[in-house]
Amino acid sequence: MKKAFAVMFCVFLAFNIFNGCEEKDKTISFISISDEDSVLKISLEDVGKYHGDICPCVVIAFRATQLAISELWKDEIPKREDFKIINSLPTCGAEDTFEFITRVKRRNDFEIKLPEGTSNLTTSEENYTFVFMRKSTGEKITIKVKKEIFQKISDSFFDIRVKIKLKTATNEEKKEFKSAKHELKDIFMNSSTDELFEII
């Protein structure tokens, strides 16, 4: 009887440990980064407090930074001063995220390069592209959000965004944009790295 109980307990424990790990993988973990003599652990919530909100642009910039670190630094903890970033997404959310994590703007290691046909006002899925460089080695990586991601939200998302910026959107369009923005954030939060990004 004791033996059977022990076996059942082990199975129960293993099941819960496995499920706990699986659940943990669904969350966005923190970023470890070295700043002078300290190692900082920066969470998505930390960036959200700095920016004032956890919007879709904050989420995607945070996750792109995580991917860049895993590709360029592997298991090393990167130094803040080792980053250079070329950003194609002209939003405060993306810029604040990169600045809070790496301090690239104050070091002039940050550049905005807009894809052809886009501007600060008119953006498209092409803007969701980020280039990260490891200055100490010269290695760089270009991370882009897959086009299929944007097929999951309203077709008029980018057009309505222009109207929101120009303050010409109708109440119906404002509701549609808010809903699409919420949906995009949810996708950015819950998709796996492979589902979300391509490295080009």
C-alpha positions as CSV (number, residue, x, y, z in Angstrom):
1,M,0.0,0.0,0.0
2,K,2.8,2.4,0.9
3,K,4.6,1.5,-2.3
4,A,1.5,2.2,-4.4
5,F,1.0,5.5,-2.6
6,A,4.6,6.5,-3.2
7,V,4.3,5.8,-6.9
8,M,1.1,7.8,-7.2
9,F,2.7,10.7,-5.3
10,C,5.7,10.7,-7.6
11,V,3.4,10.7,-10.7
12,F,1.3,13.6,-9.2
13,L,4.5,15.6,-8.4
14,A,5.9,15.1,-11.8
15,F,2.7,16.1,-13.5
16,N,2.5,19.3,-11.5
17,I,6.1,20.2,-12.0
18,F,5.7,19.6,-15.8
19,N,2.5,21.7,-15.9
20,G,4.1,24.4,-13.8
21,C,7.0,24.7,-16.2
22,E,4.6,24.7,-19.2
23,E,2.6,27.5,-17.6
24,K,5.8,29.5,-16.8
25,D,6.9,29.3,-20.5
26,K,3.7,31.1,-21.4
27,T,4.7,34.2,-19.5
28,I,7.2,36.8,-20.7
29,S,10.3,36.5,-18.6
30,F,12.5,39.4,-17.5
31,I,15.7,40.6,-19.3
32,S,19.0,40.5,-17.5
33,I,21.4,43.2,-18.5
34,S,24.7,44.5,-17.1
35,D,25.0,48.2,-16.2
36,E,28.5,49.1,-14.9
37,D,28.9,46.8,-11.8
38,S,25.3,45.8,-11.5
39,V,23.1,43.2,-13.2
40,L,19.6,44.4,-13.7
41,K,16.5,42.3,-14.1
42,I,14.0,44.2,-16.2
43,S,10.4,43.0,-16.6
44,L,7.8,44.0,-19.1
45,E,5.9,45.6,-16.2
46,D,9.0,47.8,-15.4
47,V,9.0,49.0,-19.0
48,G,5.3,49.6,-18.8
49,K,5.7,51.9,-15.8
50,Y,8.4,53.8,-17.6
51,H,6.3,54.3,-20.7
52,G,3.0,54.7,-18.9
53,D,1.3,51.7,-20.4
54,I,2.0,48.2,-21.7
55,C,0.9,48.8,-25.3
56,P,1.5,46.5,-28.3
57,C,4.6,48.4,-29.3
58,V,6.1,48.0,-25.8
59,V,5.4,44.2,-25.9
60,I,6.9,43.7,-29.3
61,A,10.0,45.7,-28.7
62,F,10.6,43.9,-25.4
63,R,10.2,40.5,-27.0
64,A,12.4,41.5,-30.0
65,T,15.1,42.5,-27.5
66,Q,14.8,39.2,-25.7
67,L,15.3,37.3,-29.0
68,A,18.2,39.5,-30.0
69,I,20.0,38.8,-26.7
70,S,19.5,35.1,-27.1
71,E,20.9,35.2,-30.6
72,L,23.8,37.6,-30.2
73,W,24.9,37.0,-26.6
74,K,23.6,33.4,-26.2
75,D,24.0,32.6,-22.4
76,E,26.0,35.8,-21.6
77,I,24.5,38.8,-19.9
78,P,24.9,41.7,-22.3
79,K,26.2,45.1,-21.3
80,R,24.0,48.0,-21.9
81,E,26.8,49.9,-23.8
82,D,27.2,46.9,-26.2
83,F,23.9,47.6,-28.0
84,K,23.2,49.5,-31.1
85,I,19.6,49.5,-32.4
86,I,18.1,50.5,-35.7
87,N,14.4,50.8,-35.3
88,S,11.7,51.0,-38.0
89,L,8.7,51.4,-35.7
90,P,8.3,55.2,-35.0
91,T,6.3,54.9,-31.8
92,C,6.9,56.1,-28.3
93,G,6.3,52.6,-27.0
94,A,9.0,51.0,-29.0
95,E,11.5,53.8,-28.4
96,D,10.9,53.9,-24.7
97,T,11.3,50.2,-24.4
98,F,14.7,50.2,-26.2
99,E,15.8,53.2,-24.2
100,F,14.7,51.8,-20.8
101,I,16.5,48.5,-21.4
102,T,19.6,49.5,-23.2
103,R,20.0,53.4,-22.9
104,V,20.9,53.5,-26.6
105,K,19.3,56.9,-27.2
106,R,21.4,58.8,-24.7
107,R,24.5,57.2,-26.2
108,N,23.5,58.0,-29.8
109,D,23.5,54.2,-30.5
110,F,19.9,54.5,-31.7
111,E,18.6,55.2,-35.2
112,I,15.2,55.3,-36.8
113,K,15.1,54.0,-40.4
114,L,11.6,54.0,-41.9
115,P,10.7,51.6,-44.7
116,E,9.9,53.1,-48.1
117,G,6.4,54.4,-48.2
118,T,6.0,54.8,-44.5
119,S,6.3,57.8,-42.1
120,N,5.7,58.7,-38.5
121,L,2.0,59.0,-39.5
122,T,1.5,56.2,-42.0
123,T,2.9,52.8,-40.8
124,S,2.5,49.3,-42.1
125,E,3.6,45.8,-41.1
126,E,7.0,46.6,-42.7
127,N,7.6,49.0,-39.7
128,Y,7.8,46.1,-37.3
129,T,11.4,45.4,-38.1
130,F,14.3,45.9,-35.7
131,V,18.1,45.6,-36.2
132,F,20.2,44.8,-33.2
133,M,24.0,45.1,-33.2
134,R,26.5,43.7,-30.7
135,K,29.1,46.5,-30.9
136,S,31.9,44.5,-29.3
137,T,31.9,41.8,-32.1
138,G,30.2,43.6,-35.0
139,E,27.5,40.9,-35.2
140,K,24.0,42.0,-36.0
141,I,20.6,40.5,-36.4
142,T,17.4,41.8,-38.1
143,I,14.2,40.7,-36.5
144,K,10.9,41.1,-38.2
145,V,7.3,40.4,-37.1
146,K,5.8,37.9,-39.5
147,K,3.2,39.3,-41.9
148,E,0.7,36.5,-41.0
149,I,0.4,38.1,-37.5
150,F,-1.3,41.2,-39.0
151,Q,-3.7,39.1,-40.9
152,K,-5.3,38.1,-37.6
153,I,-6.5,41.6,-36.9
154,S,-8.7,44.2,-38.7
155,D,-7.6,44.9,-42.3
156,S,-8.1,48.6,-41.7
157,F,-5.9,48.8,-38.6
158,F,-3.2,50.9,-40.2
159,D,-5.6,53.2,-42.1
160,I,-7.7,53.9,-38.9
161,R,-4.4,54.6,-37.0
162,V,-3.8,57.5,-39.4
163,K,-7.3,58.8,-38.7
164,I,-6.7,58.4,-34.9
165,K,-3.5,60.4,-35.2
166,L,-5.3,63.1,-37.3
167,K,-8.3,63.1,-35.0
168,T,-10.7,62.4,-37.8
169,A,-11.8,58.9,-36.8
170,T,-15.5,58.3,-36.2
171,N,-16.6,56.8,-32.9
172,E,-17.1,53.4,-34.7
173,E,-13.6,53.6,-36.1
174,K,-12.2,54.4,-32.6
175,K,-13.9,51.3,-31.2
176,E,-12.6,49.1,-34.0
177,F,-9.1,50.4,-33.5
178,K,-9.2,49.9,-29.8
179,S,-10.4,46.4,-30.3
180,A,-7.7,45.6,-32.9
181,K,-5.0,47.1,-30.7
182,H,-6.1,45.0,-27.8
183,E,-6.1,41.9,-30.0
184,L,-2.7,42.7,-31.4
185,K,-1.3,43.1,-27.9
186,D,-2.8,39.7,-26.9
187,I,-1.1,38.1,-30.0
188,F,2.2,39.7,-29.2
189,M,2.0,38.6,-25.6
190,N,0.9,35.0,-26.2
191,S,2.5,33.8,-29.4
192,S,5.6,31.8,-29.3
193,T,8.9,33.4,-30.6
194,D,8.8,31.2,-33.7
195,E,5.2,32.2,-34.4
196,L,5.9,35.8,-34.0
197,F,9.2,36.6,-35.6
198,E,11.4,35.8,-38.5
199,I,15.1,36.5,-38.6
200,I,16.2,38.0,-42.0
